[in-house]
């Protein structure tokens, strides 16, 4: 340890390992418990009574380097520090106005000497000049660049959607202003319109969040995302002669108009066609088909935007008559995150190996998509175990199907499946609600793991569980196109109260009670039903809104083009050709003008 400087961490560890008892016995310095207690300052010792005499302590070992003591009096001007890298000496030179201490002055009251030389241990490693300049920067008098800084990244301003964010307390003036805007004298349509406009102005909405909010408001009947026609921009005269509220109204893109001609937007003049229901709109909006989320981040972002908007309504008392409705809608946003994540995870594994094998073998949706020998199938990765994307050959599909019949079915079903010709007797689109989930236990998984596939490899056939479902009315967006006989047969058919289907455990682990399913179900003549194709998975709270049908509605425009007649049956074709020729002529005109504007030297 002597002769070299230890790092601070090693020095601290070495000091902590010193045996104080042995050290005290060597130096002859020991204290009793009473003597240690007497060292404490007491009220009787504050006046100088009963003070203990100073006791000699242990000196710092000479091998441990310590920095020089800090001078008691600072120089009149900042000292300059020079480091001699060749001799490992540190030279501190003061300003020219410093004076040295005299014999008449005590050292404690003297100014800093002109030069003080501190010699380090000769075995101490030399400090490189580059490192010394960084540790002890020297002011060379050169002005620093304007862009120079500490190098630390600036913390971005809050967007208003952080988990920790809360609206700052409002001032009395803002309270009076909001009391006027959201007062009971104004109708709900006026209050919610002002609230939406102010909310957009107070939140830092990027493109994704703005799109989410716009879709949500449009589903709720608000004319969102479209600026008022013929409003113009903001010129200098408008800004100087308008108040803040008037400028905000000009820039607003969310409106609730009276006398609305488009039926998909709310019209305060005809409220009988609408009802204010925050819960229903949130339930209808937070559906996989509506938000189209393909990642967990998108799900969390969508729910956060809607929750943040609902919190704004509560914080600013926009519509206190709907407080309970808004609180319930906010609870649905939290529930949606959990269920949508589970649906996203389940979607990556459906339809499952058993349903895929049955579909391939018996002429279902996946039949004929893959070649029988599966020559093009690549090796499956650990992240992508969905065989609907990787493919199954007929031998592998047959092995999976028969293993499921042997393990999940009973002996009668197995005998029936082995000796009879299997055909599909019914195929239809069905809607279900999950009421119970029976996942395979450890023993069942061990039995499946011992079964060999068509190549003689064990462990590739997954264990099956059972999902119990009951009939659900369905999302109600599109009615199934059936003949009169098919409709009558569907109405008269006695559906079982509960039905069960076989699914792999990797799918069942993401299912939850109340989950809604939309799938094409095919039934075999041996009594086995399977999901041929999943068409949709929905949350337990999903609600079908008529607003969804109006999402892309456009008011019909009269067609002035004459209809085809017997004398001129090609009228439509001629009209289409005329439109195409007109577009071509416009393009040629535009390109001709651009070509004429080019300088003569350009190609």
Order of alpha helices (4+ residues) and beta strands (2+ residues): alpha-alpha-alpha-beta-beta-beta-alpha-alpha-alpha-alpha-alpha-alpha-alpha-alpha-alpha-alpha-alpha-alpha-alpha-alpha-beta-alpha-beta-alpha-beta-alpha-beta-beta-alpha
